[in-house]
């Protein structure tokens, strides 16, 4: 147990060290908490490893897996992953730029007023839209005591109609919608897509490539990910050897 504690302590210290390197690579100033190399963006959020990695990756223009966003959103808001993906599949077929005839937008097809109420500033940013959709589904599940059919009915036809009819409204569209989502929930849905952060796309739209900003971020991203890959591989090899019976001296040699 003592050796394991040493190993985990060393791993924790290593991750903190890696966090510092990520922040340094992105130009963080520890006193101002701002990006020096990339003045178009300012640091927000907590300083833990996961949050910083996600934030820096987006700012450097590193593509992010849409599937991983769904997993994060499902965990954050306590929504079944299969349900969340099924709704996205039915609503937009995972199209971040989708717009319906009624004006619903993005992956989860949020109406502008709903998106605003959920704190989604840019409905066409996949991460923000999925997070907003997950939050909305969570609210509906809570409202209807976990009843998925009622939550989906409200998502499709509105809570007012659910209240009016005392359950799932007798609309063929809504009933078919619920049936389709249930079928999707029984399948293994994978988006197979990567998306880029809102800040990166906004800067691109403003013509940042003309000033060399895009080239800088691409090089920074390649450098950062390459270094992380090498360091993590080396660290995991050491940790694996240590847990397999390596001596205390090896464990103490971890970064």
N, C-alpha and C positions, 0 to 999 in steps of 0.2 A: 504493500500500500504506500509506503514511504517513497519507493522508487517511482511509482505511478504519479504521486503528487509532484515529485520533482519534474517528471516528464511533462505533466500538464502545465506546471508553472512556467517551465521553459518555453513550451509552445505558446502560452499566453503572452509571454514577453516577446517572443518572436513575432507574433501577430501585431503587437503594439509597434514593434520596430518596423514592420512592413507597412503599417498604417502611416507611420511618419514618412517613410520613403514615398508612398503614394501622394501624400500631401505635398511633399517637397517637389515631386515630379510635376505636380499640377500648379506649382507656384504659390502655395499657401504661405501667408505671413502669419505666424503664430500670435502676433500682437494685434493685428488689425482684423484677422479672420477674413481676409479678402484675397482674391486671386490677383497676383501681381502680373504674371505673364499674360493672363487673359482678362483684361480690365472690363470686358463686356459682361462678366458674370461675377456674382458675389456669393460667398459661402453661406449656406443655410443648413439647418438641421443639426443633428447630434454629431459627436465625434467618434462614435463607435465604428468598428471596422466595416461592417456591412453597409451602413448608411453612407460612409465616406467613399467606399468603393463604387457604390451605385451612382452617387452624385458625380464623382470625378469621371467615371466612365462616360456618363452622358455629356459632360462638359467637354471632354476630349473627343467626342464624336464616335465613341466606341459603340457599335450596334449591340442592342440588347434583345435577347430572346423574348418573343411575345409569350411563349409558353411559361417562361419563368415569371413574367409579370402576372399572369393568371394565378400561378401558384402562390406568389407573394400576396396578391389581393385576397385570395380565398382564405389564406391563413390569417391575414390581418383582420378581416371582417367576419370570420367564422362562417363562411359560405362554402358549401360543398363544391369542390373543384369541378366535378362533373356537371353540376348545375350551372356554374358560372360560364364554363366553356360552351355548354349547350345553348345558353341564351345568346351568347355572342355569335355562335354558328347560325342560329335561326334569325338573328337580327340583321347581321351584316356579312356573314360568311367571313368574319375576321378582317373586314376591310376598314382600315382606319380612316379612309377618306369618304366613306359612304354617307349619302344624304338621301333621306326618304322624301316622298312627295309631300308628307306632312311637315317636313323640316327637321326630323330627328337626325342626329349627327354621330358619326364615329362608330367605333367597334361595337359599343353597347347601344347605339342608336338613342342617345339621350336628347330629349327636347331641350332647346336653349334655356328655358326657364328652370327645368329640372337640373341641368348641368350647373347653372349658376348657384342654385340652392345647395348643391353638393360640393361647391368649391372648385368645380372644374373650370379653369380659366380658358383653356383651349380644348374644345371637344375633339379636335382632330389630332391631338397628341395622344397616342395609343395608351401610354402609361396612365395619364390623368383620366382618360375616358374609362378605362377598365377599372381603375380604383373607384371612380365615381359610381360606375354601374354596380360594382360589388357592394359598395356602401348602401346603395339604394335597395338592392335585393335583400341585404341583411335587415334593413329597416322594415321591409315588407314581411319577411319571415317572422320578425319579432312582433309585428302588428297582428299577424294571423296565427300566432302561437306555433310557428314552424310548419304550417300547412303549405306545402310547395305549390299545390294547384291554385290556392287562393292568391299566393304571392305572385305567381306567374300571370294569373288573371288580372291582377292589379297592375302589373308591369305592362301588360298588353292593352287593357281596356280602361285602366284607371280605377283607383280605389272607390270612387264615387259609384261606378257601375256595380262593383262587388257589393257595396252596401245597399244599393237600390234593389238588387235581385236576391240579396241574402245568400250569396255564394257566387259560383262561376256564372257570369252572364250567359244568356242563351244565344250568344253570337257564334256563328259558325267559324268565323276567323279566330276568335279567342279559343274556342274548343280545339280547333285544329292546331293552333299555336301550342297549346299545352301538350297535346298528343305528340307533336313533332319534337318538342324539347325532351320529353320523356324518352323518346326513341334515341335521340342524340346522347342522352345520359347513359344509355346502355352500350354505347360504342366508345372506342378509344380515340378521342379527338386530339389531334396534334396540329397546331397551326403551321409549324415549319417555317415561321417567319422571324425576321429580326427587324427591329425598329430603332430609330435614333431619337435621342432626347430632343425635347422641345427647344431648349436653348441653342443647340447645334443647328437645328433646322431654321430657327428664326434668324440666326446670324448668317446662315447661308442665303436666306431670302433677301437679306440686306446687302448682299454682295460682298461678304467678307473675303471670298476667295480672291477678289481682285487685290486685296491688301496683303495676301499671303497668309491670312489667319487660318484658312482651311488646311493649307499645306503644313502649317506649324502643328495644328492639332492632330493631324494624321501621323506625323512623325512622332509626336509626343505619345500618342496612343500605342504605336508600334513599340516604342522603347519601353513604355511602362508595362505593357502586357508581356513582352519578351522577357523582361527582367523578373517579373512576377512568376512567370511559368518556370523559369530556371530555378528560382529560389524555392518555390513551393515544391517542385519535384525533389530538390535536394533535401528539403526539410522533411517531406513525407517519407523519403527513403530512410532518413535517420530515425524518425519516429517509429517506423515499421521495424527497423532493426532493434531499437531499444525495447519495444513492447514484446518482441519475439524472444527476449532474453539477453539483451545487451547489458553490459555492466553499467554501474553508476557513473563511471568516468565518461562513458559515451553520452549518457543522458545529460551530464553537466556540460558537455561540449555543445549542446544545442544553443542556437542563438537566443 
